[in-house]
Amino acid sequence: MKLKDYLIIGAILFVISIFYIWITFFGPKGGGIAKVYQDNQVVIEVDFESKVYKLFPQENHEDYPKLTDPVTGEGGDVAIIILGSYETLEGRSKVYIEIDWDKNSLRIQKDETPKQIGVRRNWYDGTGLPAISLPSKVFIVFETKLDDGLDGAV
């Protein structure tokens, strides 16, 4: 390759890096409501403004999600276990979700998948890319409350 090729590749990488940094730090901020999805079904909804969470039973596993103890010393206030789609020898994998009211963030604290990609994301407050555990089909998305004055009546 010639020097000109290296300059073009370097310029493209530089532009992509600037774009990524801009979106990550100056992009839209996360909303006050976080939803944890498992296989496109909402299983946990967290409202950080009123500090309330709702648990929705998973299909074919009505006893999940379950409450558990958060890891001490890591900031979590509430810990919840849901079932992921990844199959282990014991059945479907368990995914541990933690909520931190002080930081207004969530994380996938523990996962029984091989590469632990969702766990490496750590605390997620709605900025940047969402927290995803692809083998378990679990992802966390922040949404904003829409207060447009409509009551839904037609």
C-alpha positions as CSV (number, residue, x, y, z in Angstrom):
1,M,0.0,0.0,0.0
2,K,1.1,3.5,-0.7
3,L,1.3,6.5,1.6
4,K,-1.9,7.9,0.1
5,D,-3.8,4.7,1.1
6,Y,-2.7,5.0,4.7
7,L,-3.8,8.7,4.7
8,I,-7.2,7.9,3.4
9,I,-7.7,5.0,5.9
10,G,-6.5,7.2,8.7
11,A,-8.8,10.0,7.8
12,I,-11.8,7.7,7.6
13,L,-11.0,6.3,11.1
14,F,-10.5,9.8,12.5
15,V,-13.9,10.9,11.2
16,I,-15.6,7.8,12.5
17,S,-14.0,8.3,15.9
18,I,-15.1,11.9,16.1
19,F,-18.7,10.9,15.1
20,Y,-18.7,8.1,17.8
21,I,-17.5,10.5,20.5
22,W,-20.0,13.1,19.5
23,I,-22.9,10.7,19.7
24,T,-21.8,9.2,22.9
25,F,-21.2,12.4,24.9
26,F,-23.4,14.9,23.2
27,G,-26.2,12.7,21.9
28,P,-29.7,12.5,23.3
29,K,-29.8,11.8,27.0
30,G,-31.6,8.8,28.4
31,G,-35.1,9.1,29.7
32,G,-36.5,8.5,33.1
33,I,-38.0,5.1,32.3
34,A,-35.9,2.0,31.7
35,K,-37.3,-1.2,30.2
36,V,-35.7,-4.6,30.3
37,Y,-36.7,-6.8,27.4
38,Q,-36.3,-10.5,27.1
39,D,-37.0,-11.8,23.7
40,N,-39.0,-8.7,22.8
41,Q,-41.2,-8.9,25.9
42,V,-41.0,-6.3,28.7
43,V,-40.1,-8.1,31.9
44,I,-39.0,-5.1,34.1
45,E,-40.0,-1.5,33.9
46,V,-38.1,1.0,36.1
47,D,-39.3,4.6,36.7
48,F,-36.3,6.5,38.1
49,E,-38.3,9.7,38.8
50,S,-40.6,8.0,41.3
51,K,-38.2,5.2,42.1
52,V,-40.6,2.4,41.3
53,Y,-40.2,-0.8,39.4
54,K,-42.7,-3.1,37.9
55,L,-42.2,-6.8,37.2
56,F,-44.1,-8.5,34.4
57,P,-44.3,-12.4,34.4
58,Q,-42.3,-14.1,31.6
59,E,-44.1,-16.3,29.2
60,N,-44.3,-19.9,30.3
61,H,-42.4,-19.0,33.5
62,E,-44.8,-17.1,35.7
63,D,-42.5,-17.3,38.7
64,Y,-39.9,-15.2,37.0
65,P,-38.7,-12.4,37.4
66,K,-37.7,-13.0,41.0
67,L,-36.2,-10.6,43.5
68,T,-32.7,-11.4,45.0
69,D,-30.0,-9.6,47.0
70,P,-27.8,-7.1,45.2
71,V,-24.0,-7.5,45.3
72,T,-22.8,-5.6,48.3
73,G,-20.4,-2.7,47.8
74,E,-21.1,-2.2,44.1
75,G,-24.0,0.3,44.3
76,G,-26.9,-1.8,43.4
77,D,-30.1,-1.2,45.4
78,V,-32.4,-3.8,43.9
79,A,-31.5,-7.1,42.1
80,I,-33.8,-9.1,40.0
81,I,-33.4,-12.5,38.3
82,I,-34.9,-13.2,34.9
83,L,-34.6,-16.1,32.5
84,G,-32.7,-15.7,29.3
85,S,-32.9,-17.6,26.1
86,Y,-29.4,-19.2,26.4
87,E,-29.7,-22.9,27.2
88,T,-27.4,-24.5,29.8
89,L,-27.4,-28.0,31.2
90,E,-29.9,-26.9,33.9
91,G,-32.3,-25.2,31.4
92,R,-32.6,-21.6,30.5
93,S,-29.9,-19.3,31.7
94,K,-30.5,-16.9,34.6
95,V,-29.7,-13.2,34.0
96,Y,-29.2,-10.9,37.1
97,I,-30.3,-7.3,36.6
98,E,-29.4,-4.6,39.2
99,I,-30.9,-1.2,39.7
100,D,-29.1,1.7,41.2
101,W,-31.4,4.6,42.3
102,D,-28.5,7.0,43.1
103,K,-27.0,6.8,39.5
104,N,-30.4,6.3,37.8
105,S,-28.9,3.3,36.0
106,L,-29.2,-0.4,35.5
107,R,-26.8,-3.2,34.6
108,I,-26.6,-6.9,33.7
109,Q,-24.7,-7.9,36.8
110,K,-24.4,-11.6,36.1
111,D,-25.2,-13.8,33.1
112,E,-24.7,-17.5,32.4
113,T,-23.5,-16.9,28.8
114,P,-20.0,-17.9,27.6
115,K,-18.5,-14.4,26.7
116,Q,-20.4,-12.2,29.3
117,I,-20.7,-9.3,26.8
118,G,-23.7,-7.8,28.5
119,V,-22.0,-8.0,31.9
120,R,-19.0,-6.1,30.5
121,R,-21.2,-3.1,29.7
122,N,-21.6,-2.4,33.4
123,W,-23.9,0.4,34.6
124,Y,-26.1,1.9,31.9
125,D,-27.9,5.2,32.3
126,G,-29.4,5.6,28.9
127,T,-26.4,7.4,27.2
128,G,-24.5,5.6,24.5
129,L,-25.4,2.2,23.1
130,P,-27.9,0.0,25.0
131,A,-26.9,-2.8,27.3
132,I,-27.4,-6.1,25.4
133,S,-26.9,-9.8,26.2
134,L,-27.4,-11.3,22.8
135,P,-27.3,-15.0,23.7
136,S,-29.9,-14.5,26.4
137,K,-31.9,-12.1,24.2
138,V,-31.9,-9.5,27.0
139,F,-31.6,-5.8,26.4
140,I,-32.1,-2.6,28.4
141,V,-33.6,0.5,26.7
142,F,-34.3,3.9,28.2
143,E,-37.4,5.8,27.2
144,T,-38.7,9.3,27.9
145,K,-42.2,10.0,29.3
146,L,-44.3,11.8,26.7
147,D,-46.4,14.5,28.3
148,D,-48.3,15.8,25.2
149,G,-51.5,16.6,27.1
150,L,-53.5,13.8,25.4
151,D,-55.4,11.4,27.5
152,G,-55.8,8.7,24.8
153,A,-59.6,9.2,24.4
154,V,-60.8,9.6,20.8
